[in-house]
Amino acid sequence: MDSSMERAGSPSPLQLVKRALPELNGAMQRVAEHILANPDEVARGSITKLAEAAQTSAATVTRLSTHLGYVGYPALRAALAMEVGRGLEAGWASDIGMAIGPADPPEQVLNVLASTQANALRNALAAIDLTAATRVADAIAGARRTHIYGEWGDAIPARELYIRLLRIGIPVGFFDGPQSSQIGAGLLGEGDVALTVSRSGTDPTTLDFIERAREQGALAVAITGMPDAPIGRIADVTLDTGTPNGANWTEFFAGRASDVLTAGLLFVLVAQRVPDHLTAHHPNGPGQPVVQRDT
């Protein structure tokens, strides 16, 4: 292939096929259309397989390859394989991140995930404002009602906190989605608590929930790793988890550990303020431990 095609910024093989398609006809057009529709398959397949899929001969595949500027089908297939590989690598990097590779062994994946979470927990230990957490626990323990909002991934620690508080008899509700969050915030008033978990600190529905709750007179609390984001500016109390929102899943997963730790801290602090609730609200009746040992 001409060296000009190998320079950075030169057309990719799929771009070359797309540009050539209008001038092709018959069998060569069918080959080109199959390449565009199935680049992964073509990048891994043989010339015979491609010819069969396009209902033509291997010679036609070779003619298309040379028409595109390649010395033959092997060169075209190699270029396709490189382009597909770059696409997969870019997709992986933007989603999972670069700390873990698509071919890393399980033990490496486990080590990376464990180390990122351990680092997030260390950050949380240094960042969480215990005075602020104590204020929130006091408010929840004495509130007429506490409404918790969390959406998508943020719903995981938010819902767990809701379940834990409900289990010990705290009047608490959980909300997700725009409509339910509006209703939940609108039901609050003086002496109530509105709490949200927000990794990004910028979600419009979350911000609306906090703003509506404040307008109703409730104490607005945000658990977030982005205290300088809009959520941190409008909440009455911001509990900084110490790990900012990540650019990919691995970083997001690490930050989630700090969210769960902060929510767990609040639960225990509330439980300390209402120790009698630990048995009084057990589903099997008063006097029964909430958490029973396995028999």
N, C-alpha and C positions, 0 to 999 in steps of 0.2 A: 504493500500500500504506500502511496505517496506520503513522504514525511510531513507534508503540510497538514495532513489529516490527523497526525499524532500530536500536533501542538496543542497547548492548553487553549481552550476556547473554540476549537474546531468542532464541526458538527458531530454528534454522537451517531452511532450506527442506526438507531431508531429514527433520528432526525433525517438522516440520508434516505431511509426507506420512505418516510412520509413525503419528502420532497419529490422523490422519483415516482411515487404512486400515480399521479395524474397522467403521466406519459406512458405508463405501462398498460398492457392489455393481455387478455388471455391467460395463459399459464403463469407467466411472470407476475401478473397482477395478483393471482391467487396465492402465489408464494409470498409476495410482499404483505398481503393482507393477513396471512397466517403468522408471519413474523411479528407484525404489529399487535396481533391479538394474543399471541402466546410467546413473548420474548424469553421467559424463564425456560419453557419447554425446548425452544429452539437452541438456547444457549447450552443445554445439556445433551441435546440429541444429535443424531447422525444425519448426514445428507440424505440418506435413504428414507429415514423417518419423516423428514421435512417434505421430501418429494411425494411420499405417499399421502401425507396429510393434505397437500395442495393438489393432489390428483394429477401429478405431472412426473417428469423424469428428473433424475439427478443432474442431467446436462442442463436443464432449464434453471435449476437452482444455482449451478455454477455460472451460467450466463448472467443471472441477476447479481451475483456477487461481484463479478468483474464490472458490470454496468455501474455498480455503486462505488467502484474504485478500489476494490479489494483484489488481491491476487488469486483468490479462490474462496470456496466456502469455508475451509478451516480458518482463514483469516477473519471472515465475517463472523463466524461462530465465536472465535476468541474475543473479538471486539464486543459482541453482545454479552458474553459471559462477564467481561470486565464491567460493562455498564450495569448489568443486573446486580453484580456484586456490590458496586458502589451505592446503588439504590438501597439494597438491603442494609448495608453498613450505616448509611445515613439515617434510615428509618429506625434502626436499632439504637443509634446514638441519641436521637432526639426523643425516643420513648424510654428505653431502659437506662441509657447513659453509658459512659465509657469505662466506668469502674468495673463493670462486668462485661465480658465478651460473649458473643453468641456460641463460641466453642469452648468456653471455660468449663472445667469439670465441676461436678456438684460440690465438692469440698471447697473449691475456690469461691463459688457462688455463696455458700453458707458463710465462709469467713468474711467476705466483703459485706454481706448484709448484717452480720453480727457486729462487725467493727463500726459500721456507719451508725447503727443504732446505739452502740455503747458510747460513741462520740456525742450523739445527740443527747443522751441522758446526762453526760458530763456537762454539756452546755446548759441543760435545764437546771441542774443543781446550782450553777453559778448565776442563772438569770432569773429564776422565779422569785418574785417579791413576796416573802412570807407574811409581811404585814398586810399587803393587799389581799393575799389568799385568806388570811384570817378574817379580814373585813367581809369578804364574800361569804365565807362559811357562816359567820354570825348572821348575815342577812338571809341566807337560805334557811337556816335553822329557825328563824323567827318570822319568815315570810308567810303571808296568806296563801300565796302560790308562787311557784317558780316555773317559768316556761323556758325550755331549752330548744334551740334551733341548730340544725346541722344539715348540710346538703351533700349528697354524693359521698366522697371519701371523708369529708368532715363529719358526716353523720355517724361514723363508727365510734369514735370516743364520746361524741355527744349523746348518742343513744345509750351507750353503756353507763354513762353518768346518770342518765334518766332512770334506767333500770335499777341501779344501785340505790338511788334516793327513794324511788318508789317502794323498794323492798323494805325500807326502814320507816315507812309511813310519812315521808315528806310529801306534801301536796305539790305534785310536779306533773308537767305535761311535756310531750315531745312533739316538735313540729318540723316538717320539711316541705319544700315547695312554696311558691309565691303566695298562693291563696291561703293555705293553712297558716303560713307565717304571719300574714296580715291579721287573720282572726286571732291567733295566739297573742300577738302584741297588743291588739285592741282590747283584750280581756284583762289586761294588767292594770294596776293602779298603784297608788301610794303604798309603800311597804312591800311591794312585790319585787321579784327579781327576773330579769330577762338575761339569759346566758347563751352565748353562741361560741362555736368552735370554727375558726376560719384560718386555713393555711395561708391563703393569699392575702386576706385582709381587704380585698377589693370587690368581692362578689356583691352585685347590686341588691339582690334579695336579702342577703345578710345585713347589709347596711340599712336597708329599709326596715327590717325587723328591729334593729337596735334604735333607730331614730323614732319609730312609732312607739316603742316601749318607753323611751325617755319622755316623749310627749305626754304619755299617760301617767308619768310620775314614778315609774319603776326604776330600780337600780339596774343599769345596763352593764353587763360584764362580757368581755371578749377574751377568749383563750386563743392566742395567735403567736406565731413566730415573727410577725411583721408589725411590731408596735408603732412604726412610723407610717404605716399604711393608713388609708382612710378609717378603717375600723378602730385603730388605736386612737385616732383623734376625736371620734364621736362617742366612744364608750366612756362610762363613768369610771370603770375599773378595767385596766388591761393587764392580763397576766401573760407576760412575755415568756414563751417556752424556750427561748434561746436558740432555736434552729429556724432560720428563715425558709420561706417557701422555695422548693427546689425547682431546677429547670427540667428535671426528668424524674422517672419513677423511682429510681434508687434513692435520690435525695429526698423525694416526697415520703418514701417509706421510712427513711431515717427520722424525718421530722415528726412522723406520726407517733413514734415512741415517746417523744417529749410531750405531745398532746395528751396521750393516754396517761402518762405520769402526772401531769398537771390535773387532769380530771380525777384521777385516783386520789391525789392529795386532797382535793376539795371534798370528795366523798368521806374520807376518813375524818377530816376536820369537822364536817357536819355531824358525823356519827358520834364524835367525842362530845358534842354539845347536846345530843339527845340519846344517851346510852340506854335509857329505858325503852326506846323504840326498837332496839335490837331483838327483843323478845315479844313485846306487846303486839307487834304487827306481823308476827309469823303466821303464815297461812294455816298451820295446824293448831293455832290457838296460843294464848299467852303462856309464857313460861318455857316455850320451846326455843332452842337456839336457832338462829337464822341459818347458819351454816353447820350442818351435821357431819360428824366424822363418818367415813365409810365403815360399814360393818362387815 
